Amino acid sequence: NSSLFFLYKILPQPFDYLYKFKNNENYQSATSEAIFPFIDGKTSISNIVKRFPINYIFKPLIYIGCIFMILFWYSYNQIINQISSKSKINNFLIFGYLSCFFLFLHVLLLGVEIDNKIFKLTRKIVIVAFILFEVIAQYALLKQIYLLKNKISDLINEVYLNLKILLVGSVIVATFFIVAILLLYDLNKKIDYILEWNYFLILLFYYLFSFLMWKKNSIKLPSNPSTS
């Protein structure tokens, strides 16, 4: 009775594979129905990613993501030093590395169930530390880029730079606003889950704007005397 039956007649293999996959003894669905957690908040990220087979996909991808984030902050440290003709460890590099470290810890602890108050508190501290250091690193980097904007005006697309400024400013305001609400009120799980899904989705746009911000041309950055 499926509306996709006409596709099954043409190419049955993917449907057969999905059927066998769902009937695998290790398969456990996080919900009994299709959901859109960004709006309905019917489950948490950890509830989905700890289950087979997502647990074999999600964690390795996030670990790889941590490596790319380290490269991201390292590369920007090199770029800022080259533009400003300096050789130093910028603040955003330190906070960026700290955010990567706590993201790694957060993913490492996902799916681990220990009925212990200290362990549960540790998990909360880890995720809060990741968010805090990530936002601080983004703000510090954006401030550096904005101060050097005149030197790299030919390389920067100001539309995406302004979008980054708006995004980071909004995230900072939203972070303090959400923390204040959580301190004053005990929200139900649905609202917690909605905030969780959307907050991490918004953070991803920072890296997208970071990619789109740079014009693809052949203009060279000023050389750094200390490294030339």
C-alpha positions as CSV (number, residue, x, y, z in Angstrom):
1,N,0.0,0.0,0.0
2,S,3.0,2.3,0.0
3,S,3.1,5.3,-2.4
4,L,6.6,4.2,-3.2
5,F,5.6,0.8,-4.5
6,F,6.3,1.9,-8.1
7,L,9.9,2.5,-7.1
8,Y,10.1,-0.9,-5.5
9,K,9.1,-2.5,-8.7
10,I,11.9,-0.7,-10.5
11,L,14.6,-1.1,-7.8
12,P,13.7,-3.4,-4.9
13,Q,17.2,-3.8,-3.4
14,P,17.2,-0.7,-1.2
15,F,13.7,-1.5,0.2
16,D,14.7,-5.1,0.9
17,Y,17.9,-3.9,2.6
18,L,15.9,-1.5,4.7
19,Y,13.5,-4.2,5.7
20,K,16.3,-6.6,6.7
21,F,18.0,-3.8,8.5
22,K,14.9,-2.9,10.6
23,N,14.4,-6.5,11.5
24,N,18.0,-6.9,12.7
25,E,18.0,-8.1,16.3
26,N,20.4,-5.2,17.2
27,Y,18.2,-2.5,15.7
28,Q,16.4,-0.3,18.2
29,S,14.3,2.6,17.0
30,A,14.5,5.7,19.2
31,T,10.8,6.5,18.6
32,S,7.8,4.6,17.5
33,E,6.9,7.1,14.8
34,A,8.5,9.6,12.5
35,I,9.4,12.8,14.3
36,F,11.0,16.2,13.6
37,P,12.8,16.9,16.9
38,F,13.8,20.5,15.9
39,I,10.1,21.4,16.4
40,D,8.4,18.7,18.4
41,G,11.3,17.8,20.8
42,K,10.1,14.2,21.2
43,T,13.6,12.9,21.8
44,S,17.2,14.0,22.5
45,I,20.3,13.8,20.4
46,S,21.9,11.3,22.8
47,N,18.8,9.0,22.7
48,I,19.2,8.6,18.9
49,V,22.9,8.4,18.6
50,K,23.4,5.8,21.3
51,R,21.4,3.2,19.3
52,F,22.4,0.7,16.6
53,P,23.5,1.5,13.9
54,I,23.8,5.3,14.5
55,N,26.2,4.6,17.4
56,Y,28.7,3.2,14.8
57,I,28.3,6.2,12.5
58,F,27.7,9.3,14.7
59,K,30.7,9.0,17.1
60,P,33.4,8.4,14.4
61,L,32.0,11.3,12.3
62,I,32.1,13.6,15.3
63,Y,35.7,12.5,16.2
64,I,36.7,13.3,12.6
65,G,34.8,16.6,13.0
66,C,36.9,17.4,16.1
67,I,40.0,16.9,14.0
68,F,38.7,19.3,11.3
69,M,37.8,21.8,14.0
70,I,41.3,21.7,15.3
71,L,42.6,22.3,11.8
72,F,40.1,25.1,11.4
73,W,41.3,27.0,14.4
74,Y,45.0,26.3,13.7
75,S,44.6,27.5,10.1
76,Y,42.9,30.7,11.2
77,N,45.7,31.4,13.7
78,Q,48.2,31.1,10.8
79,I,46.1,33.4,8.6
80,I,45.6,36.1,11.2
81,N,49.3,36.0,12.0
82,Q,50.2,36.3,8.3
83,I,47.8,39.3,7.9
84,S,48.9,41.1,11.0
85,S,52.6,40.2,10.4
86,K,52.9,38.6,13.9
87,S,53.7,35.2,15.2
88,K,51.7,34.3,18.3
89,I,49.1,32.1,19.8
90,N,45.9,34.0,19.6
91,N,43.1,33.8,22.2
92,F,40.7,32.2,19.7
93,L,43.1,29.3,19.1
94,I,43.2,28.5,22.8
95,F,39.4,28.6,23.3
96,G,38.9,26.8,20.0
97,Y,41.1,23.9,21.1
98,L,39.3,23.8,24.4
99,S,36.0,23.6,22.7
100,C,37.3,20.7,20.6
101,F,38.5,18.9,23.7
102,F,35.2,19.2,25.5
103,L,33.2,18.2,22.4
104,F,35.4,15.0,22.2
105,L,34.6,14.3,25.9
106,H,30.9,14.9,25.3
107,V,30.8,12.5,22.4
108,L,32.9,10.0,24.4
109,L,30.4,10.0,27.2
110,L,27.3,9.8,24.9
111,G,25.4,6.5,25.5
112,V,27.2,5.8,28.8
113,E,24.6,5.2,31.5
114,I,25.8,5.5,35.1
115,D,23.3,6.3,37.8
116,N,25.5,8.6,39.7
117,K,25.0,12.3,40.5
118,I,28.6,13.2,40.0
119,F,28.7,11.6,36.6
120,K,25.5,13.3,35.5
121,L,26.9,16.6,36.7
122,T,30.2,16.0,34.9
123,R,28.3,15.4,31.6
124,K,26.4,18.7,32.0
125,I,29.7,20.6,32.8
126,V,31.3,19.1,29.7
127,I,28.6,20.1,27.3
128,V,28.3,23.6,28.9
129,A,32.1,24.0,28.6
130,F,32.0,23.0,24.9
131,I,29.3,25.6,24.2
132,L,31.0,28.3,26.3
133,F,34.5,27.9,24.8
134,E,33.0,27.5,21.2
135,V,31.2,30.8,21.5
136,I,34.1,32.6,23.1
137,A,36.5,31.3,20.3
138,Q,34.1,32.4,17.6
139,Y,33.7,35.9,19.1
140,A,37.5,36.3,19.6
141,L,38.2,35.2,16.0
142,L,35.4,37.4,14.5
143,K,36.8,40.4,16.5
144,Q,40.3,39.8,15.0
145,I,38.9,39.5,11.5
146,Y,36.8,42.7,11.9
147,L,39.8,44.7,13.2
148,L,41.8,43.6,10.1
149,K,39.0,44.1,7.7
150,N,40.6,47.0,5.9
151,K,43.7,44.9,5.1
152,I,41.7,42.1,3.6
153,S,38.8,43.9,2.1
154,D,39.7,42.5,-1.4
155,L,39.5,38.9,0.1
156,I,36.4,39.2,2.2
157,N,32.8,39.1,1.2
158,E,31.3,41.6,3.7
159,V,27.8,40.1,3.3
160,Y,28.9,36.9,4.9
161,L,31.1,38.7,7.4
162,N,28.1,40.7,8.6
163,L,26.0,37.5,8.7
164,K,28.7,36.0,11.0
165,I,28.6,39.0,13.2
166,L,24.8,38.8,13.4
167,L,25.0,35.1,14.1
168,V,27.6,35.2,16.8
169,G,25.9,38.2,18.5
170,S,22.6,36.3,18.4
171,V,24.1,33.1,19.8
172,I,25.8,35.1,22.6
173,V,22.5,36.8,23.5
174,A,20.6,33.5,23.2
175,T,23.1,31.6,25.3
176,F,22.8,34.1,28.2
177,F,19.0,34.2,27.8
178,I,18.7,30.4,27.8
179,V,21.0,30.0,30.8
180,A,19.0,32.6,32.7
181,I,15.8,30.7,32.0
182,L,17.3,27.4,33.0
183,L,18.4,28.9,36.3
184,L,15.0,30.4,37.1
185,Y,12.7,27.7,35.7
186,D,12.6,23.9,35.5
187,L,11.7,23.4,31.9
188,N,10.1,20.2,30.6
189,K,12.1,17.8,28.6
190,K,10.5,18.7,25.3
191,I,11.7,22.3,25.5
192,D,15.1,21.1,26.5
193,Y,15.3,18.9,23.5
194,I,14.1,21.6,21.1
195,L,16.7,24.0,22.4
196,E,19.4,21.3,22.2
197,W,18.7,20.4,18.5
198,N,18.3,24.0,17.3
199,Y,21.3,25.3,19.3
200,F,23.7,22.9,17.7
201,L,22.2,23.4,14.3
202,I,22.7,27.1,14.5
203,L,26.3,26.7,15.5
204,L,27.0,24.8,12.3
205,F,26.1,27.9,10.3
206,Y,29.1,29.7,11.7
207,Y,31.4,27.3,9.9
208,L,29.3,27.6,6.7
209,F,29.6,31.4,6.8
210,S,33.4,31.1,7.5
211,F,33.7,29.1,4.3
212,L,31.5,31.5,2.2
213,M,33.1,34.6,3.6
214,W,36.4,34.3,1.7
215,K,36.4,35.3,-2.0
216,K,38.0,32.8,-4.4
217,N,40.6,34.9,-6.1
218,S,44.3,34.9,-6.7
219,I,45.2,37.9,-4.4
220,K,47.9,36.9,-2.0
221,L,47.9,37.7,1.7
222,P,50.8,39.9,3.0
223,S,53.8,37.8,3.8
224,N,54.9,37.5,7.5
225,P,58.4,38.8,7.9
226,S,59.0,36.5,10.8
227,T,58.4,33.4,8.7
228,S,59.7,34.5,5.3
